[in-house]
Each structure stands twice: as C-alpha cells, then as structure tokens.
Amino acid sequence: MSRKSILLFLFVILVIGLMTYQSKSKHLLPFQFLNNPITKLHDGLSSLKDSLKTPFKRMLLREKENIRLKTEIDKLMIERQNFKEVLLENKRLKELLLLKDKTPNYITIARVIARGPDQWSNTFVLDKGSSAGIKKDMVAITAKGLVGKISEVSNSYSNLLLITDINFFAAVRVQEGRQEGIISGTGLRRCQLKYIPYDEDVKKGDILITSGLDNLFTKGIPVGYVSKVDKTGSGLFQNIEVVPFADNRKIEEVIIISR
C-alpha cells in the first residue's frame, strides 16, 4: 500500500472517530470538542477556587462570631460590676441613714468627688456646699467615726479637712481612763494624741472619743484607737500614736453635722 493510501486511510478513521464522538455528544460542535479540555481545566480551577474560598469564609465568620461573643461577655462583666457597685453603695448609704436617725444635729449626706493633690494635703472635695446648708467648721462623720471638719465652702462644693491632716486639731478623751488631750494629724493616715503626761496610764488599744471641750466637735464621737505608746522621750508628755476608725482611703460618702 502506498504512502498516500495509508494517509487517506488514517484520515478516514479520524473523521469516523470524530463523527462517532459527536453523535454521543450532540451538543458539542467539532471546534467545541477541541476546546473541551481547556473548558474542563477552567472548571477545575474554578472549583479549586471555590473550595479554597469556602473555608476562608467560614474562618471569617468564626472570627466575627468570636468578636461578638467577647463583646457580649465584656458587656455582661461591666453590668455585673456596676450591679455590685450599686449593692455596695446601697449598703454604705443604709449605714449612713441609720446613723442619721441617731444624729439630732444632722445636716446632709455628701459624696466625695475629689481628694487632695498629695499625701500631705489630707483633704476631700464634697459635692455639696452652702446651698445644702453646709457651713465652715461643720463636722463630717461616717458610721465608723470622725472623718474631719469643713474648711472651705462654696455654693455647690465644700472642702473637708481630714483628721489625718497636720493642720487638724480636736479635743478628745480616752474612753476608759478618761484622760483628756488633743488629737492632730501626722499627714500619713495616722494621728497623734498630745499633752498626756507621763504618769497617765494610756494603753495600746484604748479608744478615743471627742470630749466636746473645744466647742467644735460634738461630745462622744468615736475617733480611733491607740496603736503605740512611747514614754522614752525627754519631754513632759507621752508620744502616743492613734489609728482613726474611719479609713479615709475607703470613704466615699460622709454625714455632715452641725456643732
């Protein structure tokens, strides 16, 4: 068989094969048959793209949900803390209101809105002033005891000088032994009891109350307790340290009373 005959035979076989395939794929034209591998490759790449995109979308959705849940948890924590603060405030105010009923010279309840600029300036700024009936030298107390006295007053605010301030003085009495002296601040959350002679028996743990002899502080207000007694000095009087009952680091509201 000649070469031309062989080529003709192969061509006929190819044409018959194409026609047979086309009969099975009625929707494909001859040129579409040639493009079919490219189409399949494109479809495969599209499927791969979609398969990669789906997990990424899921990851973004999970991240978004995690952020939402974290925000909800933070919100619940804040609400819980606020609720706890309300409960604590109600407890403090209840104590003050009970004290108010026992205090005949009650004026008002004031909130602490600011504190002194340094440790040596033991002062509070209160949210009430002369418009609420507050006057200079009025006394501030809590359910625990004496806090201080009003040093300055404006219409809406007032300054409170704490018993721990070095410029504070009050006449006091030892509750058990009845010794009388003057208490003043040290500037460091402590006070000192002055003018107690060496022969007086003042002991650690003794309780101090206001004596009323200074005509400023009502008689009988709890002040603090003796934490240290030193009789080794060369002066005429003992060195006595006192811890106030009312811890000014924890005070948020006070009762103002008149003299």
C-alpha positions, 0 to 999 in steps of 0.5 A: 500500500502506498504512502498516500493510501495509508494517509487517506486511510488514517484520515478516514478513521479520524473523521469516523472517530470524530463523527462517532464522538459527536453523535454521543455528544450532540451538543458539542460542535467539532471546534467545541470538542477541541476546546473541551479540555481547556473548558474542563481545566477552567472548571477545575480551577474554578472549583479549586477556587471555590473550595479554597474560598469556602473555608476562608469564609467560614474562618471569617465568620468564626472570627466575627462570631468570636468578636461578638461573643467577647463583646457580649461577655465584656458587656455582661462583666461591666453590668455585673460590676456596676450591679455590685457597685450599686449593692455596695453603695446601697449598703454604705448609704443604709449605714449612713441613714441609720446613723442619721436617725441617731444624729439630732444635729444632722445636716446632709449626706455628701459624696466625695468627688475629689481628694487632695493633690498629695499625701500631705494635703489630707483633704476631700472635695464634697459635692455639696456646699452652702446651698445644702446648708453646709457651713465652715467648721461643720463636722463630717462623720461616717458610721465608723467615726470622725472623718474631719471638719469643713474648711472651705465652702462654696455654693455647690462644693465644700472642702473637708479637712481630714483628721489625718491632716497636720493642720487638724486639731480636736479635743478628745478623751480616752474612753476608759481612763478618761484622760483628756488631750488633743488629737492632730494629724501626722499627714500619713493616715495616722494621728497623734494624741498630745499633752498626756503626761507621763504618769497617765496610764494610756494603753495600746488599744484604748479608744478615743472619743471627742470630749466636746471641750473645744466647742467644735466637735460634738461630745462622744464621737468615736475617733480611733484607737491607740496603736503605740505608746512611747514614754522614752522621750525627754519631754513632759508628755507621752508620744502616743500614736492613734489609728482613726476608725474611719479609713479615709482611703475607703470613704466615699460618702460622709454625714455632715453635722452641725456643732 
